[in-house]
Amino acid sequence: MKNLKTLLLIAVFTLGLGGVANAQKIGHINYQRVIVNMPEARALQVTLEKLGKTYQDEIETMGKKIEAKRTKYTAEQNSQTPQINESRAQEVQQEIARYQQLRQTAAADIQQREQDGLKPISEKAQKAINEIAASKGILYVLEENSLIVKKGEDLYDAVKAKLGLLKDLPRPTAENK
């Protein structure tokens, strides 16, 4: 009977310590903050803004030309034949179609370049987070923004040091919106 109690006590003690030894370390990180503060992401943002400005200028120029042509044709429509007016209306409609196509193409191009540019940036961030988690013995890293309680280890400072992240951008306030 005494051996049974001792054996039972040893089993409970061993299982209890085994549970503590198997406790899983959990960390968290604000992944978006990592991406936004990577030098490569900031450079990509500048490139995309320049491209967007170029497209915007081209779109605005085309829109002004269409509007000027429409105004001119409207002013001259009483002095032209119905065939010429119809031809001019078709010409304006074709230019409007090209204008709309340019807008769609510009948006799609910017979006595609952003996706293509973010892929290697995201992979680099993921690799750094994986390496830091492994070096700290962390088995699970959760997205910080989805946590209600944040008691795990915050990996941001370690990732910041590993990737050479830039300072956080100032948050927009009501004054500079």
Solvent accessible surface area in square Angstrom, and as a share of the most:
residue,aa,sasa,rsa
1,M,172,0.77
2,K,165,0.70
3,N,127,0.65
4,L,112,0.56
5,K,131,0.56
6,T,68,0.39
7,L,115,0.57
8,L,114,0.57
9,L,126,0.63
10,I,97,0.49
11,A,43,0.34
12,V,93,0.53
13,F,131,0.55
14,T,79,0.46
15,L,138,0.69
16,G,42,0.40
17,L,96,0.48
18,G,28,0.27
19,G,47,0.45
20,V,108,0.62
21,A,85,0.66
22,N,113,0.58
23,A,75,0.58
24,Q,104,0.46
25,K,100,0.42
26,I,77,0.39
27,G,0,0.00
28,H,10,0.05
29,I,4,0.02
30,N,28,0.14
31,Y,58,0.22
32,Q,109,0.49
33,R,89,0.33
34,V,0,0.00
35,I,16,0.08
36,V,55,0.32
37,N,3,0.01
38,M,1,0.00
39,P,52,0.33
40,E,63,0.28
41,A,12,0.09
42,R,53,0.19
43,A,60,0.46
44,L,30,0.15
45,Q,89,0.39
46,V,78,0.45
47,T,75,0.44
48,L,14,0.07
49,E,104,0.47
50,K,136,0.58
51,L,32,0.16
52,G,21,0.20
53,K,125,0.53
54,T,81,0.47
55,Y,38,0.14
56,Q,86,0.38
57,D,62,0.32
58,E,88,0.39
59,I,17,0.09
60,E,84,0.38
61,T,68,0.40
62,M,56,0.25
63,G,21,0.20
64,K,146,0.62
65,K,133,0.56
66,I,10,0.05
67,E,90,0.40
68,A,64,0.49
69,K,56,0.24
70,R,103,0.38
71,T,82,0.48
72,K,109,0.46
73,Y,34,0.13
74,T,84,0.49
75,A,84,0.65
76,E,51,0.23
77,Q,90,0.40
78,N,143,0.73
79,S,90,0.58
80,Q,54,0.24
81,T,68,0.39
82,P,103,0.65
83,Q,133,0.59
84,I,75,0.38
85,N,42,0.22
86,E,109,0.49
87,S,65,0.42
88,R,43,0.16
89,A,57,0.44
90,Q,103,0.46
91,E,58,0.26
92,V,11,0.06
93,Q,113,0.50
94,Q,110,0.49
95,E,26,0.12
96,I,34,0.17
97,A,58,0.45
98,R,128,0.47
99,Y,48,0.18
100,Q,99,0.44
101,Q,107,0.48
102,L,27,0.13
103,R,127,0.46
104,Q,121,0.54
105,T,64,0.37
106,A,5,0.04
107,A,64,0.49
108,A,58,0.45
109,D,34,0.18
110,I,46,0.23
111,Q,107,0.48
112,Q,93,0.41
113,R,118,0.43
114,E,67,0.30
115,Q,101,0.45
116,D,85,0.44
117,G,20,0.19
118,L,59,0.30
119,K,130,0.55
120,P,77,0.49
121,I,11,0.06
122,S,39,0.25
123,E,98,0.44
124,K,87,0.37
125,A,0,0.00
126,Q,82,0.37
127,K,128,0.54
128,A,3,0.03
129,I,8,0.04
130,N,80,0.41
131,E,69,0.31
132,I,14,0.07
133,A,9,0.07
134,A,78,0.60
135,S,93,0.60
136,K,75,0.32
137,G,44,0.42
138,I,9,0.04
139,L,119,0.59
140,Y,111,0.42
141,V,50,0.29
142,L,77,0.38
143,E,64,0.29
144,E,27,0.12
145,N,102,0.52
146,S,86,0.55
147,L,44,0.22
148,I,173,0.88
149,V,95,0.55
150,K,102,0.43
151,K,180,0.76
152,G,32,0.31
153,E,59,0.26
154,D,70,0.36
155,L,0,0.00
156,Y,6,0.02
157,D,108,0.56
158,A,31,0.24
159,V,0,0.00
160,K,72,0.30
161,A,84,0.65
162,K,104,0.44
163,L,25,0.12
164,G,45,0.43
165,L,14,0.07
166,L,65,0.32
167,K,164,0.70
168,D,70,0.36
169,L,97,0.48
170,P,115,0.72
171,R,207,0.76
172,P,97,0.61
173,T,74,0.43
174,A,97,0.75
175,E,168,0.75
176,N,104,0.53
177,K,184,0.78
